[in-house]
Amino acid sequence: MILQRIFALALLLACAALAVMAWPYQAAFSYEPVGPRAYPLLILLLMGLALLYMLFRPAPIVHSDEDPELDRATLNKIGACVVLLLVFAGLFEPLGFILSSMLIGIPMARLYGGRWLPGALIISLMSVGLYVLFDRIMDVPLPLGLLDVLEN
Amino acid sequence: MDTLNYLGQGFGVALTPYNLVTALTGTLIGTVVGLLPGLGPINGVALLIPIAFALGLPPESALILLAAVYLGCEYGGRISSILLNIPGEASTVMTTLDGYPMARQGLAGVALSLSAWSSFIGAFIATCGMVLFAPLLAKWAIAFGPAEYFVLMVFAIVCLGGMAGDRPLKTFVAALIGLFLSSVGIDANSGVYRFTGDNVHLADGIQFVVLVLGLFSISEIFLLLEKTHRGQEAVKATGRMMFNFKEAASVFVVNIRCGLLGFIMGVLPGAGATLASAVAYMTEKRLAGASGTFGQGDKRGLAAPETAIGGAACGALVPMLTLGVPGSGTTAVMIGALSLYNITPGPLLFQQQPDIVWGLIASLFVANVMLVILNIPMIRLFTRILSVPNWALVPVIAIITAIGVYAVHATTFDLFLMIGIGIFGYILRKLDFPLSPLLLGFILGGLMEQNLRRALSISNGALEILWSSPITFGVWVLTAIMLLVPLLRIWRKRSVQRRALADV
């Protein structure tokens, strides 16, 4: 309940900020009666009204057996996963696809309950395999990064 | 007769060896994707878009590939429902109710093949319905102007909320977030940069592949993290694989009924396969009365939702192709794929590019036949895929998702944006917001704004154009009814509660 209120409030503030941001959007000259500002403002207004209602009358979240309550350990894991993904995105080009996906794939396999050795084996094979499949066979260009030297 | 002519032409397109191989590949990929936990048709189709583009597939082959993947996913989703009692996606929840008990009774193979058959009949009925009604609807839709389109899209969004059941407000908010996100980027009419924060990468808006993969794949990766501790044994599929004639005959009436129902529900915007399967199951349960053993492995209870899903999956393509207004998350993704190819679905598509439309419809027939034939001998292989552990699967999903996003623009900005959207999507999911309205809003948003502005340009700013024609007025009335549905439902629930209190 309280989380939902916080979320509604945060989104409401974001709406207000975006509306302020949208206020000066005006076409220098225009042939049409509706400029670029009206539509986003309309959407933000509707969203704001819905969020206001939600702020005061949040709907109860029904917990099924499928999703257990979040505990500290799970939250830590999710945090770790986010960090890994961010590292992946950051190193994607400098390190190259193969190295960066090995670098984050192996700890990630560990995070999902795999053991080091089989995890490392499978992820390494998959990284190289996916590179060959996508870059070489399917023409989706992927960065080689540090491994560039092997190319020539 | 025209229709049959065109259909023949469509089969000419679909039956070329190249497109047959495409459809076969698509059905295989789709089945595997649907089978894996955490991946559904939305991710499957979204991941394949950049790849189909990179492969340089011609538009009709790309569309056939995506449609085959879509149908394959619906097929694959059932396997984990029946063998693991874990629905692969929301629409197959109903399948677990009788499918899993059947598997426990040693009829796993029969349950799988019977559900494949049911789904085939549903899809077949719906595809026939599509052949009959789509051209009519397209002919009628040519009369639609921008005002009509705008109102129709409002109706589609409101329908989502009305059909969503217990959480209409959250559905609306999700759709509005999607509508808003679509306005990020440079405004095509005036050249004003909107909400880009001076970031070059946002100038042409949020790429929809980035949005889809962030919302669905990345948030799913986080969700799977919560479930690492739970292991589940799949029921072994042994013994008889094929259903016999008696079993097929005993559910045939159910198949026909639920196939029609599924098609109608699929055509309606916002209803889709999830609702269709639930309604089909409930209806059949009531019709069977005391003679049914629903919930304990009744064959009708398995056939009803599966037929409805098959019908709804194909029915959902009708509004997408004829009006250009998608009715479900997956068809919204397909619209996005088409726009990459510079194809605008809508009534004109039927006149200008009949090859694409009829090729697609014909390939639906072909893909359905392929799926039924494939499914039965390959059940053992598919069940083996189910035992791939999460720790091997999830990193690979993450890596493939990154490839899909990187393939669009080759910038790492998109990767960061995807992660951000993924976190946001995860929070939304935890707070019980449905995600497919967000996606639908995102796809409809741009079209909606364009049509609104075009309509008001025609009328020189007078708002009457939005409700003056009979079509717009009629759609507004329908919209008002759809808005009242959730209110009515809440009111009825309250009055039941009050009566219950009075009885005590």
Chai-1 contact restraints between the chains, C-beta under 6 A:
chainA,res_idxA,chainB,res_idxB,connection_type,confidence,min_distance_angstrom,max_distance_angstrom,comment,restraint_id
A,Q4,B,L431,contact,1.0,0.0,6.0,A-B,restraint_1
A,F7,B,L431,contact,1.0,0.0,6.0,A-B,restraint_2
A,Y25,B,V192,contact,1.0,0.0,6.0,A-B,restraint_3
A,Y25,B,R194,contact,1.0,0.0,6.0,A-B,restraint_4
A,A27,B,S190,contact,1.0,0.0,6.0,A-B,restraint_5
A,A27,B,V192,contact,1.0,0.0,6.0,A-B,restraint_6
A,S30,B,S190,contact,1.0,0.0,6.0,A-B,restraint_7
A,E32,B,R453,contact,1.0,0.0,6.0,A-B,restraint_8
A,E32,B,S457,contact,1.0,0.0,6.0,A-B,restraint_9
A,P33,B,L456,contact,1.0,0.0,6.0,A-B,restraint_10
A,P33,B,G461,contact,1.0,0.0,6.0,A-B,restraint_11
A,V34,B,R453,contact,1.0,0.0,6.0,A-B,restraint_12
A,V34,B,L456,contact,1.0,0.0,6.0,A-B,restraint_13
A,P36,B,D187,contact,1.0,0.0,6.0,A-B,restraint_14
A,P36,B,S190,contact,1.0,0.0,6.0,A-B,restraint_15
A,P36,B,V192,contact,1.0,0.0,6.0,A-B,restraint_16
A,Y39,B,E449,contact,1.0,0.0,6.0,A-B,restraint_17
A,P40,B,S183,contact,1.0,0.0,6.0,A-B,restraint_18
A,I43,B,L176,contact,1.0,0.0,6.0,A-B,restraint_19
A,I43,B,L179,contact,1.0,0.0,6.0,A-B,restraint_20
A,I43,B,F180,contact,1.0,0.0,6.0,A-B,restraint_21
A,L46,B,L176,contact,1.0,0.0,6.0,A-B,restraint_22
A,M47,B,L176,contact,1.0,0.0,6.0,A-B,restraint_23
A,A50,B,L169,contact,1.0,0.0,6.0,A-B,restraint_24
A,A50,B,F172,contact,1.0,0.0,6.0,A-B,restraint_25
A,A50,B,V173,contact,1.0,0.0,6.0,A-B,restraint_26
A,I61,B,D432,contact,1.0,0.0,6.0,A-B,restraint_27
A,T74,B,E226,contact,1.0,0.0,6.0,A-B,restraint_28
A,K77,B,L225,contact,1.0,0.0,6.0,A-B,restraint_29
A,I78,B,F222,contact,1.0,0.0,6.0,A-B,restraint_30
A,I78,B,L225,contact,1.0,0.0,6.0,A-B,restraint_31
A,C81,B,L225,contact,1.0,0.0,6.0,A-B,restraint_32
A,L85,B,I419,contact,1.0,0.0,6.0,A-B,restraint_33
A,A89,B,T412,contact,1.0,0.0,6.0,A-B,restraint_34
A,A89,B,L415,contact,1.0,0.0,6.0,A-B,restraint_35
A,A89,B,F416,contact,1.0,0.0,6.0,A-B,restraint_36
A,F92,B,T412,contact,1.0,0.0,6.0,A-B,restraint_37
A,E93,B,T412,contact,1.0,0.0,6.0,A-B,restraint_38
A,S101,B,I399,contact,1.0,0.0,6.0,A-B,restraint_39
A,G105,B,P395,contact,1.0,0.0,6.0,A-B,restraint_40
A,M108,B,P395,contact,1.0,0.0,6.0,A-B,restraint_41
A,A109,B,W391,contact,1.0,0.0,6.0,A-B,restraint_42
A,A109,B,P395,contact,1.0,0.0,6.0,A-B,restraint_43
A,Y112,B,T228,contact,1.0,0.0,6.0,A-B,restraint_44
A,Y112,B,N390,contact,1.0,0.0,6.0,A-B,restraint_45
A,Y112,B,W391,contact,1.0,0.0,6.0,A-B,restraint_46
A,Y112,B,V394,contact,1.0,0.0,6.0,A-B,restraint_47
A,G113,B,T228,contact,1.0,0.0,6.0,A-B,restraint_48
A,G113,B,W391,contact,1.0,0.0,6.0,A-B,restraint_49
A,G114,B,W391,contact,1.0,0.0,6.0,A-B,restraint_50
A,I122,B,A392,contact,1.0,0.0,6.0,A-B,restraint_51
A,I123,B,P395,contact,1.0,0.0,6.0,A-B,restraint_52
A,M126,B,V396,contact,1.0,0.0,6.0,A-B,restraint_53
A,F134,B,I403,contact,1.0,0.0,6.0,A-B,restraint_54
A,M138,B,A54,contact,1.0,0.0,6.0,A-B,restraint_55
A,M138,B,L55,contact,1.0,0.0,6.0,A-B,restraint_56
A,D139,B,A54,contact,1.0,0.0,6.0,A-B,restraint_57
A,V140,B,A54,contact,1.0,0.0,6.0,A-B,restraint_58
A,V140,B,A407,contact,1.0,0.0,6.0,A-B,restraint_59
